[in-house]
Amino acid sequence: MVSLELTTCLTLIEKYLFLISAVMAIKASSTLVELLALVSRNGIPISSANACTPKQTPY
């Protein structure tokens, strides 16, 4: 009888841990999407954009 109760308790704990990990994963992906949206909205500063363009050298 005790082993059945222990097994049931462990099963519930495993279910709760699974739900908690799922919520943590959803929150992490939501944070990443918010970060990407913020970066996209702000764009690239002009000085950084100019640093990425190749310099033309006179021949």
Secondary structure, DSSP 8 states (H G I E B T S, - for coil): -HHHHHHHHHHHHHHHHHHHHHHHHHHHHHHHHHHHHHHHHH---HHHHHHHS------
